[in-house]
Amino acid sequence: MSIVLVTYDLKQPGRDYAPVHRYLRAYTHCKGLESVWLLDTQRSTSDIRDDLKQLVDSNDVVFVAKIQRDWAASNYSCGSWLNEKGRNF
């Protein structure tokens, strides 16, 4: 498994983006910021991006990246989640 960071900027306020949230919640995850999710997955970043592109508008922004062991945060609620035993980077 890898830890993947997913962040997005949805350009149409008021639009129902529940499908995006349902998709992300299907993974073992931590949502530490408004539009930043960490996923514990074997899927590739490009596969996740392609899935999300089907759920957002063409002008919305999606960014997906693998997180490595060398990370730092301050007052980040997902810090303990990242440090849990068994998390692989």
Backbone hydrogen bonds in HBPLUS format (Angstrom, degrees):
<---DONOR---> <-ACCEPTOR-->    atom                        ^
c    i                          cat <-CA-CA->   ^        H-A-AA   ^      H-
h    n   atom  resd res      DA  || num        DHA   H-A  angle D-A-AA Bond
n    s   type  num  typ     dist DA aas  dist angle  dist       angle   num
A0002-SER N   A0041-THR O   2.72 MM  39  5.38 159.7  1.76 140.8 146.3     1
A0041-THR N   A0002-SER O   2.87 MM  39  5.38 158.3  1.92 157.4 160.0     2
A0067-ILE N   A0003-ILE O   2.77 MM  64  5.43 169.1  1.79 152.3 153.0     3
A0004-VAL N   A0039-LEU O   2.82 MM  35  5.07 161.1  1.86 148.2 154.8     4
A0039-LEU N   A0004-VAL O   2.78 MM  35  5.07 162.3  1.81 148.6 154.9     5
A0005-LEU N   A0065-ALA O   2.67 MM  60  5.25 163.7  1.69 172.0 169.7     6
A0065-ALA N   A0005-LEU O   2.95 MM  60  5.25 155.5  2.01 146.1 153.8     7
A0006-VAL N   A0037-TRP O   2.80 MM  31  5.14 164.3  1.82 157.0 159.6     8
A0037-TRP N   A0006-VAL O   2.81 MM  31  5.14 167.4  1.82 157.0 161.5     9
A0007-THR N   A0063-PHE O   2.91 MM  56  5.30 162.5  1.94 156.3 161.2    10
A0063-PHE N   A0007-THR O   2.84 MM  56  5.30 161.8  1.88 163.6 161.6    11
A0009-ASP N   A0061-VAL O   2.87 MM  52  4.99 153.2  1.94 137.6 142.7    12
A0061-VAL N   A0009-ASP O   3.03 MM  52  4.99 170.3  2.04 139.4 141.6    13
A0015-ARG N   A0012-GLN O   3.27 MM   3  5.84 158.0  2.32 135.7 137.6    14
A0020-VAL N   A0017-TYR O   3.01 MM   3  5.44 128.3  2.29 110.3 122.7    15
A0021-HIS N   A0017-TYR O   3.28 MM   4  6.71 160.2  2.32 151.8 156.9    16
A0022-ARG N   A0018-ALA O   2.81 MM   4  6.03 160.5  1.84 159.2 164.9    17
A0023-TYR N   A0019-PRO O   2.97 MM   4  6.06 159.3  2.01 142.2 147.8    18
A0024-LEU N   A0020-VAL O   3.03 MM   4  6.32 164.3  2.05 153.1 156.5    19
A0025-ARG N   A0021-HIS O   2.88 MM   4  6.00 157.4  1.93 149.7 156.3    20
A0026-ALA N   A0022-ARG O   3.19 MM   4  6.32 126.7  2.49 140.3 151.8    21
A0026-ALA N   A0023-TYR O   3.25 MM   3  5.43 145.6  2.38 100.2 109.9    22
A0027-TYR N   A0024-LEU O   3.24 MM   3  5.87 164.5  2.26 115.5 119.9    23
A0040-ASP N   A0028-THR O   2.85 MM  12  5.39 158.0  1.90 162.9 163.8    24
A0030-CYS N   A0038-LEU O   2.92 MM   8  5.19 141.5  2.07 142.4 150.8    25
A0038-LEU N   A0030-CYS O   2.83 MM   8  5.19 157.1  1.88 151.7 159.4    26
A0036-VAL N   A0033-LEU O   3.34 MM   3  5.05 174.9  2.35 104.4 105.8    27
A0048-ILE N   A0044-SER O   3.12 MM   4  6.43 163.2  2.15 152.9 156.6    28
A0049-ARG N   A0045-THR O   2.92 MM   4  6.12 164.9  1.94 150.9 155.5    29
A0050-ASP N   A0046-SER O   2.90 MM   4  6.02 161.1  1.94 144.2 149.5    30
A0051-ASP N   A0047-ASP O   2.97 MM   4  6.21 156.1  2.02 147.6 153.9    31
A0052-LEU N   A0048-ILE O   2.96 MM   4  6.22 164.9  1.98 154.9 158.7    32
A0053-LYS N   A0049-ARG O   2.88 MM   4  6.12 150.9  1.97 152.3 160.7    33
A0054-GLN N   A0051-ASP O   3.13 MM   3  5.51 141.1  2.29 105.0 115.4    34
A0055-LEU N   A0052-LEU O   2.82 MM   3  5.13 152.0  1.90 110.7 120.1    35
A0060-ASP N   A0057-ASP O   3.12 MM   3  5.37 162.4  2.15 111.1 116.6    36
A0071-TRP N   A0069-ARG O   3.06 MM   2  5.94 116.3  2.48 113.3  96.9    37
A0079-GLY N   A0076-TYR O   3.02 MM   3  5.61 167.4  2.04 123.0 126.2    38
A0082-LEU N   A0078-CYS O   2.89 MM   4  6.15 158.4  1.94 156.1 161.0    39
A0083-ASN N   A0079-GLY O   3.11 MM   4  6.36 142.5  2.26 140.5 150.8    40
A0084-GLU N   A0081-TRP O   3.25 MM   3  5.32 161.0  2.29 103.5 109.2    41
A0087-ARG N   A0084-GLU O   3.19 MM   3  5.90 161.4  2.23 137.8 138.6    42
